[in-house]
Amino acid sequence: MKRSYITMGLLSFLLFSCQSENENQGKSSGITSEKKPGKQLNISILWDLSDRIDPGKHKELPSHSERDIAILKYFADYFKADMDKKGAYFSKGKLKVFFSPNPTDRNINALASQLAVDLSAKDIKEKKLVYDNISSTFQQTGQKIAETSIQTSNWQGADIYRFFKNNVVDYCVTKDSNYKNILVVITDGYVYDKNSIGKKGNRSEYILPSLFSSLGLRDNQNLQSVFKAKNCGLIATRDDLDKLEILVLEVNSEENHKNDEDIIKLYLQKWFTDMKVKHFEIYNTDLPENVEKHIADFMN
């Protein structure tokens, strides 16, 4: 079995290398390839490192950190497959994992620096190194980050609201029209940070269980009509995200209030629509093999 894996890996590498060499030869000889590589990938992954990954709080198996790491690995594999598809010369994709705000733990920041790839700034030799190592790097480094967070119980969390308000375009949207901009948010769906607690009527900068109760949304049989009639939702501060696609994964409501998932989705759907996002999907936490299918459907 090991021999077959080695053979397949070697063959893939040789094909990738040969394709790169042929493309370079064609370029230097003035030959124009008829190959159309399609849109380049610009994938940004915002990872919520809150107590949602605390194994002491959540007993599900696989653990939520394991599910998160499987997601990182899948996107690394997808990125590698896109390199195969385009060939080394044409591969100019970008993939990064980041946190907002940046973690206060220096170890996590150092590890996170390994989870950023920009092929547009690399030569052929550097691209081959990325190709060979990207899947293992994203999986192993993601695991180290999760383990560090769990061991220290330093739940940094994510200020998702303020990120969208202030940083999303700079972080996730390139002006180059040759790129497809994709933001993946890994979170349980509850949006909260001490710096984002504002309210305007029934609109807020946060999504919390206490809000659902005060607005009469929790366990309401007429949820959608009440949500609309009361003009509930997150406060939208921009409407310029028409060039960004958004995938939200791992929405996971409180154990005793599983219907909160429906409320969370209403909040996020309205918010993304207000910000003019044309393509978005929101999925509950699930087994990695099911999440992989959701991701594949979204990406394709």
C-alpha positions, 0 to 999 in steps of 0.5 A: 500500500505504501509503495502505491502511495509513493508511486502516485505521489511521484507520478503527480510530482513528475507531471506537475514538474514536466508541465511547468517545464513545458510551459516555461519552454513555450513562454521562452520560445514565444509560443502562446498556449491555448490553455485557459487557466480560468479564475485564480483562487483567492481563499481567505479562512477566518478561524474563530478560536473561541471556547467553541473548540473547548473539549471540556465544554463540547463533548461531540466526537470528532471534536470541534478542533478536529473538524476545523483542522479537517476543513483546513486540510480540505482547502489545502488539498483543493488548492493543490488540485487547482495547481495541478489543473492550472500547471505551475506557470499559470498557478497564481492562487492565494490561500491564507488562514487568519484570526481577527483580532490577532491572537495575543499568544506569540506561539499562535501568531508564529504558527499562523504565519505558516498558513499563508500562501501567495503563488503570484509572488513565487517562482517555479521552484518555490511553487513546487515546494508549496505543492509538495508540502501545503496539505501536511503544513496546513493540517499539522500547523492547524493542529498545533494552533488548536492544541495551544489554544486548548492547553492555555485556555486562551480563548481569543475568539473572533470579532466577526462583526468588526472584521466585516465592518473594517477589514473584510475588503482589505483582507479578502478582496483583490482588485485583480479581476482574474481572481475569485474571492472566497471567504470561509468563516469557521464559527459556531454562529454566535457573534460577540466581542466586547468591542461590538455591543451596539444596538439600533432598534432591533438591529445589533452588532452581535448575535447572542442567545439573550438577544433571541429571548428578548426579541421573542425569537426563540422557539417561535413557530412563526420565526421568519415572519416575526423576524421580518416584522420586528426588523431584526438583524445585524447592523450593516455598515457596507454594501460593497461585497458583490465581489466576495463569496462567503461560506460559513461552516460549523454553526453550532447552537446551544445544546438545549436550544438547537433551534437557535441555528435557524435564528443564526442563519436568518441573521447571517442571511440578512446581513450578507444580503444587506452587504450585497454578497451574491453567493453565500452558504451557511452550514451547521456543524457536521461530520467531516465527510459531510462538510467536505461535500458542502465545501465541494458543492460551494466551490464548484 
